[in-house]
Amino acid sequence: MKTTPTIRKQQKLIHVGDCLYRSSVTDVYYAIFTRDDRQVKRSLKTTDPELAKRRREEYRRKVERLTADDAKTLPFAEYDKEGKLIGGVSKRWFDSVSVSIKPKTVLMYLNSIKMLSRHFGSLTVRNVTLREVERWATGRSGEVSARTYNVDLDVLRRILDYACKHGLILENPATGISRRKLSREKLVIPTKQQFCHLLQTMRMNAGDDSADLVEFLGYSGCRVAEAVGDSKEGKPPMLWGDVDFALKTFTVAGKGTGELGKSRTVPLFPPLERFLLDLKANLPRAPKPTDRIFQVASARKALTTACRQLGFPYFTHHTFRHFFCSNAIEAGVDFKVIAGWLGHTDGGVLVAKTYGHLRDVHSREMAKRMTFDAGADSPSNVVPMKAASNH
């Protein structure tokens, strides 16, 4: 069967107003401006003349903010011989946000900028086009995990948003680039019996200090840095003065100052209270409030050895935060309450997302106890209906 070839009508832009044009084919309006001897053309994505005029003015304001000279010469990022970020739009953005973020986030952003610079470093801001961003996304997506890719993409978007805000580029070419979907990793959480076996094995291996740290993490839900401190993140270690046996609470210090330095007060859970009282009683002398509770900075080596000897999966410090949460859920504690204990500020959203399946499993187990149907055996103290009516 012979098909008739379609003839595409060539589009012409008809001038209908100040910097305003209409397509002769689709009736869609366009705005065309001239800035520093360079033409800037944008579709206004509407056939409505009044809406087109409003959008034209929005684009006009963006175009007037453009600083062409900076955009031509300012590189994406500049590094010195020692590998330190010293210039470029990335440095400008980083300096504007680094004063209000956590030390760990600072390192994450610097690492992402370094990775982004492998592709964009030699380009000026104006030459970071949609095509260049697409090329970066295609290559980077195949090199790293979805989580790392998404972090790098987020940093790239923020840098280019900063460039738009300061008139270096008209639009952010990374806005439409999709994030990769994260595959949820299955949580491997030790049972209570495995937890006890781990502690026993670590102590048998002369790892009492490491076992104490792991036991504390399992009973408190703390991160390891909250227990032993982290100098890189400005996190102090937990001290005996942070534990109030009279009020049955303990305090977890925040990182840094201001909003970042907020501390939280957590109940002294019964297993944790017994553990800390035993730990305190076994010290050679009564501890001062300024003394550290834990003398080790990590239990990783002792933990790895014990897991290998017992044939268990490789558990990390963070595993015992999960262990704490799973036990709290089995005890029927509300997600919002658990979130407060952990130091989350989202009202329990992350806890529900991470541990919701544990509550479902626990709920099904509890449902098996609901055996009160008419066909079930009646308890000995219940009088049948017929027998009761004869009296």
C-alpha positions as CSV (number, residue, x, y, z in Angstrom):
1,M,0.0,0.0,0.0
2,K,1.4,3.3,-1.1
3,T,1.4,6.1,1.6
4,T,1.1,9.7,0.8
5,P,4.1,11.6,2.1
6,T,3.2,14.3,4.6
7,I,4.5,17.8,3.8
8,R,5.6,19.7,6.9
9,K,4.8,23.4,6.7
10,Q,7.8,25.6,7.5
11,Q,7.3,27.7,10.6
12,K,7.7,31.4,10.4
13,L,7.8,33.7,13.4
14,I,5.5,36.7,12.9
15,H,6.4,39.8,14.9
16,V,3.3,40.8,16.9
17,G,4.8,43.1,19.6
18,D,7.8,44.3,21.5
19,C,10.2,41.2,21.4
20,L,7.1,39.1,20.9
21,Y,6.6,36.7,18.0
22,R,3.9,34.1,17.0
23,S,4.4,30.9,15.1
24,S,2.7,30.8,11.7
25,V,2.1,27.0,12.2
26,T,1.2,26.4,15.9
27,D,0.2,30.0,17.0
28,V,2.6,29.5,20.0
29,Y,4.2,32.7,21.1
30,Y,8.0,33.3,21.4
31,A,10.1,35.9,23.1
32,I,13.3,37.1,21.4
33,F,15.8,39.4,23.1
34,T,19.3,40.7,22.3
35,R,21.8,40.8,25.2
36,D,25.4,41.8,24.6
37,D,25.2,41.1,20.9
38,R,23.8,37.7,21.5
39,Q,20.2,36.6,20.6
40,V,18.2,34.9,23.3
41,K,15.1,33.1,22.0
42,R,12.6,31.2,24.2
43,S,9.2,29.6,23.6
44,L,6.5,31.0,25.9
45,K,4.6,27.8,25.6
46,T,1.2,29.4,25.2
47,T,-1.2,30.5,22.4
48,D,-2.9,33.0,24.8
49,P,-1.7,36.5,23.9
50,E,-2.2,38.0,27.4
51,L,-0.4,35.1,29.1
52,A,2.4,35.3,26.5
53,K,2.9,39.0,27.4
54,R,3.2,38.2,31.1
55,R,5.7,35.4,30.4
56,R,7.7,37.7,28.1
57,E,8.2,40.2,30.9
58,E,9.3,37.4,33.2
59,Y,11.9,36.3,30.7
60,R,12.9,39.9,30.0
61,R,13.8,40.4,33.7
62,K,15.9,37.2,33.7
63,V,17.7,38.3,30.5
64,E,18.4,41.7,32.0
65,R,20.0,40.1,35.0
66,L,22.5,38.1,32.8
67,T,26.1,39.1,33.4
68,A,27.6,38.0,30.1
69,D,31.2,38.8,30.9
70,D,31.2,36.7,34.0
71,A,29.4,33.9,32.3
72,K,32.0,33.8,29.5
73,T,35.0,33.7,31.7
74,L,33.9,32.1,35.1
75,P,34.8,28.4,35.1
76,F,32.6,25.7,36.7
77,A,35.4,25.0,39.3
78,E,39.1,25.8,39.8
79,Y,41.6,23.9,41.9
80,D,45.1,24.7,43.0
81,K,48.1,22.3,42.7
82,E,47.2,20.7,46.1
83,G,43.7,19.9,44.9
84,K,42.0,22.6,47.0
85,L,38.9,24.3,45.5
86,I,39.8,27.9,45.0
87,G,37.5,29.4,42.4
88,G,34.7,29.1,39.9
89,V,30.9,29.2,40.3
90,S,31.2,26.0,42.4
91,K,33.4,27.8,45.0
92,R,31.0,30.8,45.1
93,W,28.0,28.4,45.8
94,F,29.9,26.3,48.3
95,D,31.0,29.4,50.2
96,S,27.4,30.6,50.4
97,V,26.1,27.3,52.0
98,S,29.0,26.0,54.0
99,V,28.4,28.2,57.0
100,S,25.1,26.6,57.8
101,I,25.7,22.9,57.1
102,K,27.1,20.0,59.1
103,P,30.8,19.1,58.8
104,K,29.9,15.8,57.3
105,T,27.8,17.5,54.6
106,V,30.7,19.9,53.8
107,L,32.9,16.9,53.0
108,M,30.1,15.3,50.9
109,Y,29.6,18.5,48.9
110,L,33.4,19.0,48.3
111,N,33.6,15.4,47.1
112,S,30.7,15.8,44.7
113,I,32.2,19.1,43.3
114,K,35.5,17.3,42.7
115,M,33.6,14.5,40.8
116,L,31.6,17.0,38.8
117,S,34.7,18.9,37.9
118,R,36.1,15.9,36.0
119,H,33.4,16.6,33.4
120,F,32.5,20.3,33.8
121,G,35.8,21.7,35.3
122,S,37.2,23.1,32.0
123,L,33.9,24.7,30.9
124,T,32.7,28.2,31.6
125,V,29.3,28.7,33.2
126,R,27.7,29.6,29.9
127,N,28.9,26.4,28.3
128,V,27.3,24.1,30.8
129,T,24.5,23.3,28.5
130,L,21.7,20.8,28.6
131,R,23.6,18.6,26.2
132,E,26.7,18.7,28.5
133,V,24.6,17.8,31.5
134,E,23.0,14.9,29.6
135,R,26.4,13.6,28.6
136,W,27.6,13.8,32.3
137,A,24.4,12.0,33.5
138,T,24.8,9.2,31.0
139,G,28.4,8.6,32.0
140,R,28.1,9.1,35.7
141,S,25.0,7.0,36.1
142,G,26.9,3.9,34.8
143,E,29.9,4.5,37.1
144,V,28.4,4.8,40.6
145,S,25.5,3.7,42.8
146,A,22.1,5.3,42.6
147,R,22.7,7.1,45.9
148,T,26.0,8.6,44.9
149,Y,24.6,9.7,41.5
150,N,21.6,11.4,43.1
151,V,23.9,13.3,45.6
152,D,26.1,14.5,42.7
153,L,23.0,15.5,40.6
154,D,21.6,17.4,43.6
155,V,24.8,19.4,44.1
156,L,25.0,20.1,40.3
157,R,21.4,21.4,40.4
158,R,22.2,23.6,43.4
159,I,25.3,25.1,41.8
160,L,23.4,25.9,38.6
161,D,20.4,27.3,40.6
162,Y,22.9,29.7,42.2
163,A,24.2,30.6,38.7
164,C,20.6,31.4,37.6
165,K,19.9,33.5,40.8
166,H,23.0,35.6,40.2
167,G,22.4,36.2,36.5
168,L,25.1,33.9,35.1
169,I,22.8,31.7,33.1
170,L,19.2,32.1,32.1
171,E,17.9,28.7,33.0
172,N,19.1,25.6,34.9
173,P,19.9,22.9,32.4
174,A,19.9,20.2,35.1
175,T,16.3,20.8,36.2
176,G,14.8,18.1,33.9
177,I,17.5,15.4,34.6
178,S,15.9,12.5,36.5
179,R,17.2,11.0,39.7
180,R,17.8,7.3,39.8
181,K,15.4,5.1,41.8
182,L,17.0,3.8,44.9
183,S,16.7,0.0,45.6
184,R,15.9,-0.5,49.2
185,E,18.5,-2.6,50.9
186,K,17.2,-5.4,53.1
187,L,18.0,-4.7,56.7
188,V,19.8,-7.6,58.4
189,I,19.1,-7.2,62.2
190,P,20.5,-9.6,64.8
191,T,18.0,-11.5,67.0
192,K,18.2,-11.0,70.7
193,Q,19.9,-14.4,71.0
194,Q,22.5,-13.4,68.4
195,F,23.0,-10.1,70.2
196,C,23.8,-12.0,73.4
197,H,26.1,-14.5,71.6
198,L,28.0,-11.6,70.0
199,L,28.6,-9.9,73.3
200,Q,29.7,-13.1,75.0
201,T,32.2,-13.9,72.1
202,M,33.6,-10.4,72.1
203,R,34.3,-10.7,75.8
204,M,35.8,-14.1,75.5
205,N,38.2,-12.6,72.9
206,A,39.3,-10.0,75.5
207,G,37.2,-7.3,73.9
208,D,35.4,-6.1,77.0
209,D,35.6,-2.4,76.0
210,S,34.3,-3.1,72.5
211,A,31.5,-5.3,73.8
212,D,30.5,-2.5,76.2
213,L,30.2,-0.1,73.3
214,V,28.1,-2.5,71.2
215,E,25.8,-3.2,74.2
216,F,25.3,0.5,74.8
217,L,24.4,1.1,71.1
218,G,21.9,-1.8,71.2
219,Y,20.2,-0.5,74.4
220,S,20.3,3.3,73.6
221,G,19.8,3.6,69.8
222,C,22.7,6.0,69.6
223,R,25.0,6.4,66.6
224,V,28.6,5.4,67.4
225,A,29.7,9.0,67.0
226,E,27.2,10.1,69.6
227,A,28.8,7.6,72.1
228,V,32.5,8.0,71.4
229,G,32.6,11.4,69.7
230,D,34.0,12.4,66.3
231,S,36.6,15.2,66.1
232,K,36.1,15.7,62.3
233,E,32.4,16.5,62.8
234,G,32.9,18.4,66.0
235,K,31.0,15.8,68.0
236,P,32.0,15.4,71.7
237,P,32.1,11.9,73.4
238,M,29.4,10.9,75.9
239,L,30.4,11.6,79.5
240,W,29.2,10.2,82.8
241,G,27.8,13.7,83.5
242,D,25.4,13.2,80.6
243,V,23.6,10.4,82.5
244,D,21.1,11.3,85.2
245,F,20.3,8.2,87.2
246,A,18.0,10.2,89.5
247,L,15.8,11.5,86.7
248,K,16.4,8.4,84.6
249,T,17.5,10.3,81.5
250,F,20.6,10.7,79.4
251,T,21.6,13.5,77.1
252,V,23.0,13.2,73.6
253,A,25.0,16.2,72.6
254,G,24.5,17.8,69.2
255,K,27.2,18.7,66.7
256,G,28.6,22.2,66.3
257,T,26.8,25.4,67.5
258,G,23.4,27.0,67.1
259,E,20.7,24.9,65.4
260,L,23.3,22.2,64.6
261,G,24.4,22.0,68.2
262,K,21.0,21.1,69.7
263,S,21.0,18.2,72.2
264,R,18.3,15.8,73.0
265,T,17.3,14.2,76.3
266,V,16.3,10.5,76.1
267,P,14.7,8.3,78.7
268,L,17.1,5.9,80.5
269,F,15.6,2.6,79.3
270,P,15.6,-0.2,81.9
271,P,18.2,-2.4,80.1
272,L,20.4,0.7,79.5
273,E,20.1,1.8,83.1
274,R,21.1,-1.7,84.4
275,F,24.0,-1.8,82.0
276,L,25.4,1.6,82.9
277,L,25.0,0.9,86.7
278,D,27.0,-2.3,86.3
279,L,29.6,-0.6,84.1
280,K,30.0,2.1,86.7
281,A,30.2,-0.3,89.6
282,N,33.0,-2.2,87.9
283,L,35.2,0.8,87.4
284,P,38.4,1.0,89.7
285,R,37.2,4.3,91.0
286,A,34.0,6.4,90.9
287,P,33.9,8.3,87.6
288,K,33.9,12.1,87.5
289,P,31.1,13.8,85.5
290,T,33.7,14.9,82.9
291,D,35.0,11.3,82.4
292,R,34.3,9.6,79.1
293,I,32.0,6.6,79.4
294,F,33.8,4.6,76.7
295,Q,37.6,4.4,76.2
296,V,37.5,2.9,72.7
297,A,36.7,4.8,69.6
298,S,35.5,1.8,67.6
299,A,34.4,-1.8,68.1
300,R,34.7,-2.6,64.4
301,K,37.7,-5.0,64.7
302,A,36.3,-7.0,67.6
303,L,32.8,-7.1,66.1
304,T,34.1,-8.4,62.7
305,T,36.1,-11.1,64.4
306,A,33.1,-12.2,66.5
307,C,30.8,-12.2,63.5
308,R,33.2,-14.4,61.6
309,Q,33.7,-16.9,64.5
310,L,29.9,-17.2,64.9
311,G,29.1,-17.4,61.2
312,F,26.9,-14.3,61.5
313,P,26.4,-11.7,58.8
314,Y,28.8,-8.8,59.0
315,F,27.2,-6.4,61.5
316,T,28.3,-2.7,61.8
317,H,28.0,-0.2,64.6
318,H,24.8,1.1,62.9
319,T,23.3,-2.4,62.9
320,F,22.6,-1.9,66.6
321,R,20.7,1.3,66.1
322,H,18.4,-0.9,63.9
323,F,18.4,-3.5,66.7
324,F,17.2,-0.9,69.1
325,C,14.4,0.3,66.7
326,S,13.2,-3.2,66.0
327,N,12.8,-3.9,69.7
328,A,11.0,-0.7,70.3
329,I,8.6,-1.5,67.5
330,E,8.0,-5.0,68.9
331,A,7.2,-3.3,72.2
332,G,4.5,-1.3,70.5
333,V,6.2,2.1,70.7
334,D,4.9,4.7,68.3
335,F,7.0,5.8,65.3
336,K,6.9,9.4,66.4
337,V,8.2,8.6,69.8
338,I,11.0,6.4,68.4
339,A,12.0,9.2,66.0
340,G,12.3,11.6,69.0
341,W,14.6,9.1,70.8
342,L,16.8,8.8,67.7
343,G,17.1,12.5,67.1
344,H,15.0,12.7,63.9
345,T,13.0,15.9,63.3
346,D,10.6,14.5,60.7
347,G,7.9,13.2,63.2
348,G,8.6,9.5,62.4
349,V,8.5,9.6,58.6
350,L,12.0,8.0,58.2
351,V,11.4,5.5,60.9
352,A,8.1,4.4,59.3
353,K,9.7,4.1,55.9
354,T,12.7,2.2,57.2
355,Y,11.0,-0.1,59.8
356,G,7.4,-0.2,58.7
357,H,7.7,-3.8,57.5
358,L,8.8,-4.8,61.0
359,R,5.6,-3.5,62.4
360,D,3.6,-5.4,59.7
361,V,5.4,-8.6,60.7
362,H,4.8,-7.9,64.4
363,S,1.2,-7.1,63.7
364,R,0.6,-10.4,61.9
365,E,2.2,-12.3,64.9
366,M,-0.1,-10.4,67.3
367,A,-3.1,-11.2,65.1
368,K,-2.6,-14.9,65.6
369,R,-3.6,-14.3,69.3
370,M,-7.0,-13.1,68.3
371,T,-8.7,-16.6,68.8
372,F,-12.2,-15.8,70.2
373,D,-14.5,-17.1,67.5
374,A,-17.6,-19.2,68.3
375,G,-15.9,-22.4,67.0
376,A,-13.0,-22.1,69.4
377,D,-12.9,-24.0,72.6
378,S,-14.5,-22.0,75.4
379,P,-12.5,-21.2,78.5
380,S,-13.5,-23.3,81.6
381,N,-15.0,-20.3,83.4
382,V,-17.5,-19.4,80.6
383,V,-21.0,-20.9,81.0
384,P,-22.7,-22.0,77.7
385,M,-25.8,-20.0,76.7
386,K,-28.2,-23.0,76.9
387,A,-27.0,-24.0,80.4
388,A,-27.3,-20.5,81.6
389,S,-31.0,-20.2,80.4
390,N,-32.0,-23.3,82.4
391,H,-31.4,-21.5,85.8
